[in-house]
Amino acid sequence: MKDIIKDKLLSIDWDFKDSDTADLAHSLHPYHAKFIPQIPYILIKYLTREYDSVLDPFCGSGTTLVEALRLKRRSVGVDNSPLSCLLSNVKTTKIQQKKLEAACMELLKRVKKGGEPIIPDFPDRDKWFTFKNLNDLGLIWKNIDYFKNQDCDIYNFFRVVFSSILKTVANYKYHWNWAFIGDNVLPDKERKEIDVLKIFERKLQKSKKMLINLNNIITPTTVSAKIFDLDARKISCNIPTQFDLMITSPPYPCAVDFNRYYRLTYYWFGWDVNRYRDMEIGARSKRGKKDVIDKYKEELVDCILEIYNVMKRNSYSCFVIGNTQRKKEKIDAVNLIKEICKGAGFNFYIELNRRISKQSMAQKRIAEEKIIIFTR
């Protein structure tokens, strides 16, 4: 049976060059370097059965969880980023269409009435936004806050939409890749002559349609997704579940600060961005330390041992990762994963190749990635 599955996996073109990677709610909110939904969809389809359990210990924006629901699998997502947990929760929570449409109408009506904006204080606030754009954002934020005690699911959906436009309406810098927002680069060009309220309304309507479409595809079943705001090194003592399949794209060493990349959201939401950055495995901000690779390996060992402990016998564990570099020196993350998994007790099953065609500037040094599958 395993040989049949292996042949099927080998026959697939994993590049998915012309595939739609933004269907359902996968493009609800930008998320740096997320893997495309076709990868977890196919792995879940071939390596599990309906109602099996799927784990993603670095769930990010919830791609694996959405695909698991689509295929009627139970799923658990783990991430210690509050934004990741928020996105994953919103994407996997079913909201009745009539309730969602009524809430969107109510929010827009409240925003159009005007009023006193609520604007939090945060570092370089006036450098990030023009006076007008800041006040328009504050007006939207005030009216989103109204729903906090009305309906938690609606409130979280509105917060995701709000977060998704922050970069669009913020000031910017020429020749600046947003991936390096974590390097403390500040904007020097004003974002003038834009209508923040119209941008928000358009994004709200588009996001509402995405969520309705997703909810129509994911029909009510006995399966659900559970998201844990948790360090991946503490899974086994917090989640008393054994899993049939694990799929994840673990953090790349020294590549990007995921939390600081979205620091505008963290500022508005009152999250301590530096605290979460320091907790982040492989964060770019740690790249100057001499022992950064050794520390990364040590943290990854702890994570993979935890994954091993919660996997069923004869289960599959899939890692999507590519080699990267630090100071122009190659970091062989692929063989590092193999070495750690072997040490943890996993059995190597198959390695699949994938060329990356759609890349941001920060990813261009990673031309291909591997899908490495192990059994327990």
Protein Blocks (a to p, Z undefined) as FASTA:
>chain_A
ZZmmmmmmmmpcfklmmbcfkgcjllmpgcehiacfklmmmmmmmmpcehiacddfblon
ommmmmmmmnopacddddfbfklmmmmmmmmpccdfklmmmmmmmmmmmmmngpaddddd
dehklmmpcfklmmmmmmmmmmmmmmmmmommlmmmmmmmmmmmmmmmmccdehiafklm
mnopacfbdcehiafklmmmmmmmmmmmmmmmmmmmmgcdfbdcddddddfklmmmmmcc
ddfbdcdddddehkbcfklmmmmmmmmnopafklmmmmpghiaklmmpmklmmmmmmmmm
mmmmmmmmmpcehiacddddddddeehiacdfklmmmmmmmmnopacfbdcddddfbdcf
klmmmmbccdddddZZ
